[in-house]
Amino acid sequence: MTPFDFSIPINPSALTLEMLVAALGLGILILGIISPKGARSGLGWVSFLGLMGIIGVAITMWGQSGELLAGMYLLDNYALFWKITFMVAAALVILGNMRYVDKVGNQAEYYSLTIFATLGMMVMASAGDLMTLYLGLELMTIAFVILVCLRKTDNKSVEAGMKYILLAGMSSAVLLYGLSLLYGLTGSVIMLDISRIIAMQPVSPALVLALVMIIAGLGFKISAVPFHMWSPDVYEGAPTPVTSFLSMGSKAASFAIILRLFITALPGVWENWAMVIAILAGITIIIGNLVAMPQTNIKRLLAYSSIAQAGYIMVGMVTASEAGIKGVMFYAFLYVFATAGAFTVAAYFYNVTGSDELKDYAGLSQRSPLMAAVMLVALLSMAGIPPLAGFVGKFYLFKTIVDGYLWLVFIGLIMSMVSVYYYLRVALVMYRDEPKDPSPINVSGPVTVTLILTMLVTLIIGIYPGPLSEVVNSAAHSFFLH
């Protein structure tokens, strides 16, 4: 039996969610073409409600398992958890930024590309072979390239798009070469087959080179140091809703395939590289936090903060255990809500004031108490302050490495305290300084719903993490059942 034997029985339920998301993306694009210009503002609601309906379908599929074409495409709780996470991220970004997108224009293109980027992430989460993994990754990347330069008349946006496509193309080439080396060494693209073949072979220089190139290619996607150079400029230049989705969705999808690829296809080899990943995680945490300290632009500050957050999530990959996978998934889910809250505030503030500079946030607590409160809760959660969700997430991550990598735990704790400095600097500007323009900022209905939802989820998961912990346990356990 080969992976290309099309006589293999196909389980169509493995593609149910992907077909629904693809149909939604195409439908939004067609509606944008046939609807009059004045009616296109409603496309945001169609996109949001469509995604919420598909999330409902995904929840009903919990517990199902199956595969397509002898393991090329997998359906399990692990993949379902990530797919729900991606769709929740996309729904939050769409709901919280309708006014911003209406102001920029290109509503149909923005919403459809956001949905197609989500589709790419979903394909990545279920990929059971190298080709499917790469196709999902490229679908996501191409959609993001267009989204980054959506503001065609803005020099910063166009510059960010050019930088992103050049560096993304380079990283994709490196990753593809690493995957091709892996195929050449094993003669298979199916991850489970690769793991069996690699287990019977000695570690060769070609395998080491393949692993280095794969780590470099995927390190770009998660903004791990030293592959992070693109993040600050692209995050600053891209439209803020795109920056938000790029920060949380792209990172989460990349971690989903990193776990699937290395722990499924290269379990024995990966154990020998645990120290390398631990060192990369430590450096990423340190560099991300230290460089964030002097930033005066809120988007660049959040960009370097997201680099540090990637370092924290990498901690869960070090042990490659069920507990480590649980920590990665738990933290990625709560990171979606904290990031969505912070970037929704930044996007709406820019929409009103035309500024991303930190000094212009002076007195935000007087102009919009809700926006200031949500920004504060989101930042303190990312810093790991109890009783917010970030504290529980970091506890789960660092608990897995206490026995063998205590030095990394200390780095994480120290840098978390450092991060409190620059997060509280934002809080001081919002709550202590007097506003230059005292006029109140009236928050629209969809933005209000998004802000309240992200703040409540961040607080509730921190106080009562049990239900999410059980869901993540089930998803992490299903990962090892193939």
Residue pairs with C-beta under 8 A, 6 or more apart in sequence:
1 8
1 70
2 70
3 69
3 70
3 71
3 72
3 129
3 188
3 189
3 190
4 69
5 70
6 69
8 69
8 70
10 68
10 69
11 66
11 67
11 68
11 75
13 61
13 64
13 66
13 75
14 66
14 67
14 68
14 73
14 74
14 75
14 126
15 68
15 73
16 57
16 61
17 54
17 57
17 58
17 61
17 83
17 122
18 119
18 122
18 123
18 126
20 54
20 57
21 51
21 54
21 87
21 115
21 118
21 119
21 122
22 116
22 119
24 47
24 50
24 51
24 54
24 115
25 112
25 113
25 115
25 116
25 119
26 112
27 46
27 50
28 43
28 46
28 47
28 50
28 108
28 111
28 112
28 115
29 108
29 109
29 112
31 43
31 46
31 108
32 40
32 43
32 107
32 108
32 109
32 111
32 112
33 108
35 43
40 107
40 108
41 98
41 102
41 107
43 107
43 108
43 111
44 94
44 95
44 98
44 101
44 102
44 107
44 111
44 446
45 98
46 111
47 94
47 111
47 114
47 115
48 91
48 94
48 95
50 115
51 87
51 90
51 91
51 94
51 115
51 118
52 91
54 87
55 84
55 87
55 88
55 91
58 80
58 83
58 84
58 87
59 84
61 75
61 80
62 77
62 80
63 77
64 75
64 80
65 75
65 76
65 77
65 478
65 481
66 74
66 75
67 73
67 74
67 75
67 128
68 74
68 75
70 190
71 128
71 129
71 190
71 191
71 192
71 193
71 482
72 127
72 128
72 129
72 131
72 132
72 189
72 190
73 126
73 127
73 128
73 132
74 126
74 127
74 128
74 482
75 126
76 478
76 479
76 481
76 482
77 474
77 475
77 477
77 478
78 125
78 260
78 325
78 475
78 476
78 478
78 479
79 125
79 126
79 256
80 475
81 329
81 333
81 471
81 472
81 475
82 121
82 122
82 125
82 252
82 253
82 256
82 329
83 121
83 122
83 125
83 126
85 252
85 329
85 332
85 333
85 336
86 118
86 121
86 122
86 125
86 249
86 252
86 253
87 118
87 122
88 336
89 118
89 245
89 248
89 249
89 252
89 336
89 340
90 114
90 115
90 117
90 118
90 245
90 249
92 336
92 337
92 340
92 344
92 450
92 453
92 454
93 114
93 241
93 244
93 245
93 249
93 340
93 343
94 111
94 114
95 446
95 449
95 450
96 241
96 340
96 344
96 347
96 348
96 446
96 447
96 450
96 451
97 240
97 241
97 244
97 344
97 347
97 348
97 447
98 444
98 446
98 447
99 348
99 351
99 444
99 446
99 447
100 239
100 240
100 241
100 347
100 348
100 350
100 351
101 107
101 110
101 111
101 241
103 351
104 110
104 150
104 151
104 239
106 150
109 146
109 150
110 147
110 150
110 241
113 143
113 146
113 147
114 143
114 147
114 245
116 139
116 143
117 139
117 140
117 143
117 144
117 147
117 245
117 249
117 250
118 249
119 139
120 136
120 137
120 138
120 139
120 140
120 141
120 143
120 253
121 136
121 140
121 249
121 250
121 252
121 253
121 256
122 136
123 132
123 135
123 136
123 139
124 133
124 136
124 137
124 140
124 253
124 254
124 256
124 257
125 136
125 253
125 256
125 257
125 260
126 132
127 133
127 136
127 257
127 260
128 190
128 191
128 192
128 260
128 482
129 189
129 190
129 191
130 179
130 182
130 183
130 189
130 191
131 189
133 179
133 257
133 260
133 261
134 175
134 176
134 179
136 253
136 257
137 172
137 175
137 221
137 253
137 257
138 172
140 250
140 253
141 168
141 172
144 164
144 168
144 242
144 245
144 246
144 250
145 161
145 164
145 165
145 168
146 161
147 238
147 239
147 242
147 245
147 246
148 157
148 160
148 161
148 164
148 234
148 237
148 238
148 239
148 242
148 246
149 157
149 158
149 160
149 161
149 162
149 238
150 157
150 238
150 239
150 242
151 157
151 158
151 239
152 158
154 237
156 236
156 237
157 237
157 238
157 239
159 233
159 237
160 233
160 234
160 236
160 237
160 238
161 237
161 238
163 230
163 233
163 234
163 237
164 230
164 234
164 238
167 220
167 229
167 230
168 220
168 230
171 216
171 217
171 220
171 221
171 227
172 217
174 213
174 216
174 217
174 220
175 213
175 214
175 216
175 217
175 218
176 217
177 213
178 209
178 210
178 211
178 212
178 213
178 214
178 216
178 217
179 210
179 214
181 206
181 207
181 209
181 210
181 213
182 194
182 207
182 210
182 214
182 265
183 189
184 206
185 197
185 198
185 201
185 204
185 206
185 207
185 210
186 193
186 194
186 197
186 198
187 197
188 194
188 197
191 260
191 261
191 264
191 265
192 264
192 265
192 482
194 265
194 266
195 264
195 265
195 266
195 267
195 268
198 207
198 265
198 266
198 268
198 269
199 268
201 207
203 269
203 272
207 269
211 266
211 269
211 273
214 261
215 276
215 280
216 227
218 254
218 257
218 258
218 261
219 227
219 280
220 227
220 230
221 250
221 251
221 253
221 254
222 251
222 254
222 255
222 258
222 310
222 313
222 314
223 230
223 231
223 251
223 306
223 307
223 310
224 280
224 281
224 284
224 307
224 310
224 311
224 314
225 280
225 283
225 284
225 287
225 288
225 307
225 311
226 283
228 284
228 287
228 288
228 307
231 303
231 304
231 306
231 307
232 300
232 303
232 304
234 243
234 246
235 243
235 246
235 247
235 299
235 300
235 302
235 303
235 306
236 243
236 297
236 299
236 300
236 303
236 356
238 246
239 347
240 299
240 343
240 346
240 347
240 350
240 356
241 343
241 347
243 299
243 302
243 303
243 343
244 339
244 340
244 343
244 344
244 347
247 302
247 303
247 306
247 339
247 343
248 335
248 336
248 339
248 340
249 336
251 306
251 309
251 310
251 313
251 332
251 335
252 332
252 335
252 336
255 313
255 317
255 328
255 332
258 317
259 317
259 325
259 328
259 479
260 479
262 270
262 317
262 320
263 270
263 320
263 325
263 479
264 479
264 482
267 320
270 320
271 320
274 318
274 319
274 320
277 314
277 317
277 318
278 315
278 318
278 401
278 405
278 408
280 311
280 314
281 311
281 312
281 314
281 315
281 317
281 318
281 408
282 311
282 407
282 408
282 411
283 311
284 307
284 308
284 310
284 311
284 314
285 308
285 311
285 312
285 411
285 412
285 415
286 311
286 411
286 415
287 307
287 308
288 304
288 305
288 306
288 307
288 308
288 309
288 310
288 311
289 304
289 305
289 308
289 415
289 418
289 419
289 422
290 418
291 304
291 307
292 301
292 304
292 305
292 307
292 308
292 419
292 422
293 418
293 421
293 422
295 301
295 304
295 358
295 422
296 357
296 358
296 359
297 356
297 357
297 358
298 346
298 356
298 357
298 358
298 361
298 426
299 346
299 356
301 358
301 422
301 426
302 339
302 342
302 343
302 346
305 382
305 419
305 422
305 423
306 339
308 415
308 419
309 335
309 382
312 331
312 393
312 394
312 397
312 412
313 328
313 331
313 332
313 335
313 397
315 327
315 397
315 398
315 400
315 401
315 408
315 412
316 324
316 325
316 326
316 327
316 328
316 331
316 396
316 397
316 400
317 324
317 328
318 324
318 400
318 401
318 405
318 408
319 400
319 401
319 404
321 400
322 476
322 477
322 479
322 480
323 396
323 399
323 400
323 476
324 397
324 400
324 401
325 476
325 479
326 396
326 469
326 472
326 473
326 475
326 476
327 393
327 396
327 397
327 399
327 400
328 397
329 472
329 475
329 476
330 392
330 393
330 396
330 465
330 468
330 469
330 472
331 390
331 393
331 394
331 396
331 397
333 468
333 472
334 381
334 389
334 390
334 392
334 393
334 457
334 458
334 461
334 468
335 382
335 390
335 393
337 389
337 453
337 454
337 457
337 458
337 461
338 377
338 378
338 379
338 381
338 382
338 389
338 390
338 454
338 458
339 378
339 382
340 450
340 454
341 374
341 375
341 377
341 378
341 450
341 451
341 454
341 455
341 458
342 374
342 375
342 378
342 379
342 382
344 374
344 447
344 450
344 451
344 454
345 371
345 374
345 375
345 378
345 451
346 356
348 371
348 441
348 443
348 444
348 447
349 355
349 356
349 360
349 361
349 364
349 371
349 441
350 356
352 441
353 360
353 437
358 425
358 426
358 429
359 429
360 436
361 426
361 429
361 430
362 429
362 430
362 433
362 434
362 435
362 436
363 430
363 433
363 434
363 435
363 436
363 438
364 371
364 372
364 375
364 429
364 430
364 435
364 441
365 372
365 373
365 430
365 431
366 435
366 438
367 435
367 437
367 438
367 439
367 440
367 441
368 440
368 441
368 443
370 443
370 448
370 451
370 452
371 441
371 443
371 451
372 430
372 431
373 455
374 451
374 452
374 454
374 455
375 426
375 427
375 430
376 426
376 427
376 430
376 431
377 388
377 455
377 458
377 459
378 454
378 455
378 458
379 423
379 426
379 427
380 388
380 390
380 420
380 423
381 388
381 389
381 390
381 391
381 458
381 462
382 390
382 419
382 423
383 390
383 416
383 419
383 420
383 423
384 390
384 391
384 393
384 394
384 416
384 419
385 391
385 420
386 462
387 459
387 462
387 463
388 458
388 459
388 462
389 457
389 458
389 459
389 460
389 461
389 462
389 465
390 458
390 462
391 462
392 461
392 462
392 465
394 412
394 416
396 469
397 412
398 408
398 409
398 412
398 413
401 408
401 409
402 409
443 451
461 468
